C-alpha cells in the first residue's frame, strides 16, 4: 500500500515538474509586448489602418499568440535571421483568415467614404445597400482571384490590377446609380 502511495506521489511530482518546465518556455508579458510592437510596424498597412484601436489591439494580441505558439522559445525567435519575414507571414495569414471568415470585411480595404469621395458609390447609401455592394464585391473578388489570400497579398504589395478592380467596383456599384458611372483611377 505504501509503495502505491509513494508511486502516486512520485508520478504527481513528475507531472508537476514537467508542467512547470513547459511553462518556462512560454513568453512573458514583456516579450508579448515586444511581439505586438513588431506587429505595430504594419499598423499603416491596408486593412489594419482602418481598424479601431481596440480592434487593432485584439488583432496584435492574436498575432503575438500565434507567434508564441509557433516559436515557444522567444530568444530563439528574435534571433532568427528572417524574424521579420516570419512576423509578416503570420500577419498576412491572420488578415486573410479574418477576411475569409467574413468577406464583407472588404469594407476595410475599400472604405465606403473613400468610394463616395472617388465617385464610385453615391453618398447616402443605407447600411443594407452598403452590405449588398460589399457582398457583390466579395463574390467578384472570390471569382477573379480564387482566394482572399491571393487578393490580400496583391493588395498589401500594391500588385492589384487597377483596371480590373475598377471594373469590379463599377459592376457592383451599378445598381446604386441612376446613370452611367465613370470610375477614375488616381495614381499616387
C-alpha positions in Angstrom: 0.0 0.0 0.0 2.8 2.4 0.9 4.5 1.7 -2.4 1.3 2.6 -4.3 1.0 5.9 -2.4 4.7 6.7 -2.9 4.5 5.8 -6.6 1.4 8.0 -6.9 3.1 10.9 -5.2 6.2 10.4 -7.3 4.1 10.4 -10.5 2.3 13.6 -9.4 5.6 15.3 -8.6 7.0 14.3 -12.0 3.8 15.7 -13.7 4.0 19.0 -11.8 7.7 19.3 -12.7 7.0 18.5 -16.4 4.2 21.1 -16.5 6.4 23.8 -14.8 9.2 23.0 -17.2 6.8 23.5 -20.1 5.7 26.9 -18.8 9.3 28.1 -18.7 9.2 28.2 -22.5 6.2 30.5 -22.5 6.8 34.1 -23.3 6.5 36.6 -20.5 4.4 39.8 -20.7 7.4 41.9 -21.8 8.1 39.5 -24.7 4.5 39.5 -25.8 4.6 43.3 -25.7 7.7 43.3 -27.9 6.0 41.0 -30.4 2.9 43.3 -30.5 5.4 46.2 -31.3 6.7 44.1 -34.2 3.2 43.9 -35.5 2.9 47.7 -35.0 5.2 48.3 -37.9 2.3 47.1 -40.0 -0.2 49.5 -38.5 -0.5 51.6 -41.6 -0.9 48.5 -43.9 -4.1 48.2 -45.9 -6.9 46.7 -43.7 -5.1 47.3 -40.5 -5.2 51.1 -40.9 -9.0 51.0 -40.8 -9.3 49.1 -37.5 -10.2 51.0 -34.3 -7.5 51.0 -31.6 -9.5 48.3 -29.7 -9.8 46.1 -32.8 -6.1 46.6 -33.6 -5.1 45.7 -30.1 -7.1 42.4 -30.3 -5.5 41.7 -33.7 -2.0 42.4 -32.5 -2.6 40.2 -29.5 -3.8 37.3 -31.7 -0.7 37.6 -33.9 1.5 37.6 -30.8 -0.3 34.5 -29.5 0.2 32.7 -32.9 3.9 33.7 -32.9 4.3 32.3 -29.3 2.6 29.0 -30.3 4.8 28.7 -33.4 8.0 29.8 -31.7 7.8 28.9 -27.9 11.4 29.9 -27.3 11.3 33.7 -27.5 15.1 34.2 -27.5 15.5 31.9 -30.5 12.6 33.6 -32.2 14.0 37.1 -32.1 17.5 35.9 -33.0 16.2 34.1 -36.2 17.8 35.6 -39.3 14.4 36.1 -41.0 12.3 37.1 -38.0 10.7 40.0 -39.9 9.5 37.6 -42.7 8.0 35.2 -40.1 6.1 38.1 -38.4 5.0 39.3 -41.9 3.7 35.8 -42.9 1.7 35.5 -39.6 0.2 38.9 -40.1 -0.8 38.2 -43.6 -2.3 34.8 -42.6 -4.2 36.4 -39.8 -5.6 39.1 -42.1 -6.6 36.6 -44.8 -8.2 34.3 -42.3 -10.3 37.1 -41.0 -11.3 38.1 -44.5 -12.2 34.5 -45.5 -14.4 34.3 -42.5 -16.3 37.4 -43.4 -15.9 38.6 -47.0 -17.8 41.7 -46.2 -14.7 42.9 -44.4 -13.7 44.3 -47.8 -15.2 47.5 -46.4 -11.9 47.8 -44.6 -10.0 47.8 -47.8 -12.4 49.7 -49.9 -13.9 52.1 -47.4 -17.3 53.4 -48.2 -16.4 57.1 -47.5 -13.4 56.8 -49.9 -15.6 55.2 -52.6 -18.1 58.1 -52.3 -15.3 60.6 -52.4 -13.9 59.0 -55.6 -17.4 58.9 -57.1 -17.6 55.2 -57.2 -20.7 55.0 -55.0 -23.3 57.6 -54.3 -23.5 59.2 -50.8 -26.3 58.3 -48.5 -26.5 54.5 -49.1 -28.2 52.6 -46.3 -26.2 50.0 -44.3 -28.2 47.4 -46.1 -27.3 48.8 -49.5 -23.6 49.0 -48.5 -23.8 45.4 -47.4 -25.2 44.4 -50.8 -22.3 46.3 -52.5 -19.7 44.6 -50.4 -21.3 41.2 -50.8 -21.2 41.6 -54.5 -17.6 42.8 -54.4 -16.6 39.8 -52.2 -18.2 37.4 -54.7 -16.4 39.1 -57.6 -13.1 39.0 -55.8 -13.5 35.3 -55.0 -14.4 34.5 -58.6 -11.5 36.6 -60.1 -8.7 35.9 -57.6 -9.7 32.4 -56.5 -8.8 33.1 -52.8 -8.9 36.1 -50.5 -5.3 35.3 -49.5 -4.1 36.0 -53.1 -6.2 39.1 -53.3 -5.0 40.5 -49.9 -1.4 39.6 -50.7 -1.6 41.5 -54.0 -3.3 44.4 -52.2 -0.6 44.6 -49.5 2.1 44.7 -52.1 0.3 47.0 -54.5 0.1 44.4 -57.2 -3.6 44.7 -57.9 -4.7 45.3 -61.4 -6.2 48.8 -61.1 -8.3 48.4 -64.2 -9.7 45.1 -63.1 -10.5 46.4 -59.6 -12.2 49.4 -61.2 -14.4 47.1 -63.3 -15.3 45.1 -60.2 -16.2 48.2 -58.3 -18.2 49.5 -61.3 -20.1 46.2 -61.7 -21.1 46.2 -58.1 -21.9 49.9 -57.9 -24.2 50.0 -61.0 -27.4 49.1 -59.2 -27.0 52.1 -56.9 -26.7 54.7 -59.7 -29.4 56.0 -62.0 -27.0 57.0 -64.7 -23.7 55.7 -66.2 -20.7 55.6 -63.8 -17.2 56.5 -64.7 -14.5 55.5 -62.3 -11.3 57.4 -62.3 -8.1 55.7 -61.2 -5.9 58.0 -59.2 -2.2 57.2 -59.3 -0.3 58.0 -56.1 
